[in-house]
Amino acid sequence: MTPSLTRLPDWRARFAAEMDRQRRDPFAWGSQDCALGLAAGAVEAITGQDVAARWRGRYRSPSGARRALHKAGFTSLADLVASLLPEIAPAFANVGDIGLIEADGPLRQALCVVDASGLIVLTEAGHGRRPRHDMIRAFKVG
């Protein structure tokens, strides 16, 4: 776990700017996917720390993502996130925290970001929305 993550004083403005920036970037495995783009981008905006630096450039496809995950000793995306952020009950997740949802994709799960009205998810077309009750696990940011 990364013990030194603390929310910056201006985290709300930084978070909003990052979500706006991401809306313009198309989905791309290994750079702008649910982990390295959406979730890690939110964490970096809120805390100033890039928790995904060691993963950048390590894969470019769904099968590459799965191989990188398993090579690092994780059986799921949730296990990876749990090694970086403290897990909390989904009911206690606040704006900017990271959530996990079930997904049809190759990893069978995807990361999302909690906001005031639900969950921000990444789709092939950019940001999408899901209801908060879709979140099956949650992780505290800062």
C-alpha positions as CSV (number, residue, x, y, z in Angstrom):
1,M,0.0,0.0,0.0
2,T,1.2,3.6,-0.7
3,P,1.0,5.1,2.8
4,S,1.9,8.7,2.0
5,L,-1.1,9.5,-0.2
6,T,-2.7,12.7,1.0
7,R,-5.3,14.9,-0.8
8,L,-3.8,18.2,-1.9
9,P,-5.5,21.4,-0.7
10,D,-6.7,22.2,-4.2
11,W,-7.7,18.6,-5.1
12,R,-11.2,19.4,-6.2
13,A,-10.1,21.8,-8.9
14,R,-7.3,19.4,-10.0
15,F,-9.7,16.5,-10.1
16,A,-12.3,18.4,-12.2
17,A,-9.5,19.5,-14.6
18,E,-8.3,16.0,-15.0
19,M,-11.7,14.6,-15.7
20,D,-12.2,17.3,-18.3
21,R,-8.9,16.5,-19.9
22,Q,-9.6,12.8,-20.0
23,R,-12.9,13.3,-21.8
24,R,-10.9,14.4,-24.9
25,D,-8.6,11.4,-24.9
26,P,-9.7,8.2,-26.7
27,F,-9.5,4.8,-25.0
28,A,-6.1,3.1,-25.4
29,W,-4.8,0.0,-23.7
30,G,-1.7,0.8,-21.6
31,S,-2.2,4.5,-21.5
32,Q,-5.8,5.7,-21.4
33,D,-7.6,2.6,-20.0
34,C,-9.6,2.3,-16.8
35,A,-6.5,1.7,-14.7
36,L,-3.7,3.9,-16.2
37,G,-5.9,6.7,-17.5
38,L,-9.1,7.0,-15.5
39,A,-8.2,5.8,-12.0
40,A,-4.5,6.6,-12.0
41,G,-5.2,10.0,-13.5
42,A,-7.7,10.8,-10.8
43,V,-5.3,9.6,-8.0
44,E,-2.5,11.8,-9.4
45,A,-4.7,14.8,-9.8
46,I,-6.0,14.5,-6.2
47,T,-2.6,13.5,-4.5
48,G,0.1,14.6,-6.9
49,Q,1.5,11.0,-7.0
50,D,1.5,8.7,-10.0
51,V,0.8,5.3,-8.4
52,A,0.8,3.7,-11.9
53,A,4.2,4.8,-13.1
54,R,5.6,1.3,-13.1
55,W,2.8,0.0,-15.3
56,R,3.0,2.6,-18.1
57,G,4.3,1.2,-21.4
58,R,4.1,-2.4,-20.2
59,Y,1.1,-3.5,-22.3
60,R,-0.9,-2.4,-25.3
61,S,-3.7,-4.9,-25.5
62,P,-6.2,-6.7,-23.3
63,S,-4.1,-9.9,-23.2
64,G,-1.0,-7.8,-22.5
65,A,-2.8,-6.2,-19.5
66,R,-3.7,-9.6,-18.2
67,R,-0.1,-10.9,-18.6
68,A,1.4,-7.9,-16.9
69,L,-1.1,-8.2,-14.0
70,H,-0.3,-11.9,-13.5
71,K,3.5,-11.4,-14.0
72,A,3.4,-8.9,-11.1
73,G,1.7,-11.5,-8.9
74,F,-1.9,-10.2,-9.0
75,T,-4.9,-12.4,-9.8
76,S,-7.2,-9.5,-10.4
77,L,-7.4,-5.8,-11.0
78,A,-8.9,-5.5,-7.6
79,D,-5.9,-7.1,-5.9
80,L,-3.6,-4.7,-7.6
81,V,-5.6,-1.7,-6.5
82,A,-5.8,-3.1,-2.9
83,S,-2.0,-3.2,-2.9
84,L,-1.9,0.6,-3.5
85,L,-5.0,2.0,-1.7
86,P,-6.8,1.1,1.4
87,E,-10.1,-0.7,0.8
88,I,-13.3,0.8,2.2
89,A,-16.9,-0.2,2.0
90,P,-18.5,1.1,-1.2
91,A,-21.1,3.0,0.9
92,F,-18.3,5.1,2.4
93,A,-16.7,6.0,-0.9
94,N,-16.5,9.8,-1.5
95,V,-15.8,11.9,-4.6
96,G,-12.4,11.0,-6.1
97,D,-12.2,7.5,-4.5
98,I,-11.7,4.5,-6.8
99,G,-14.3,1.9,-7.3
100,L,-14.5,-1.5,-9.0
101,I,-17.4,-2.7,-11.1
102,E,-18.1,-6.0,-12.9
103,A,-17.4,-5.6,-16.7
104,D,-17.8,-7.6,-19.8
105,G,-14.2,-6.9,-20.9
106,P,-11.2,-9.2,-20.9
107,L,-10.4,-8.6,-17.2
108,R,-14.1,-9.1,-16.1
109,Q,-13.8,-6.0,-13.9
110,A,-13.1,-2.4,-14.4
111,L,-12.1,0.6,-12.3
112,C,-14.3,3.6,-12.0
113,V,-14.1,6.9,-10.1
114,V,-16.7,8.1,-7.6
115,D,-18.2,11.5,-8.2
116,A,-21.1,13.4,-6.6
117,S,-23.8,11.8,-8.8
118,G,-22.6,8.2,-9.4
119,L,-19.6,6.6,-11.1
120,I,-17.4,7.8,-13.9
121,V,-16.4,4.9,-16.1
122,L,-14.3,4.7,-19.2
123,T,-15.8,3.4,-22.4
124,E,-14.5,3.0,-25.9
125,A,-16.1,6.4,-26.7
126,G,-14.8,8.2,-23.6
127,H,-16.3,8.8,-20.2
128,G,-19.6,7.1,-19.4
129,R,-21.8,6.9,-16.3
130,R,-22.9,4.1,-14.1
131,P,-25.1,4.2,-11.0
132,R,-23.3,4.0,-7.7
133,H,-24.9,0.7,-6.7
134,D,-22.9,-1.0,-9.5
135,M,-19.7,-0.5,-7.4
136,I,-18.7,-3.8,-5.8
137,R,-15.5,-2.7,-4.1
138,A,-14.1,0.7,-3.2
139,F,-10.6,2.2,-2.4
140,K,-9.8,5.4,-0.5
141,V,-7.7,8.0,-2.2
142,G,-5.8,10.2,0.3
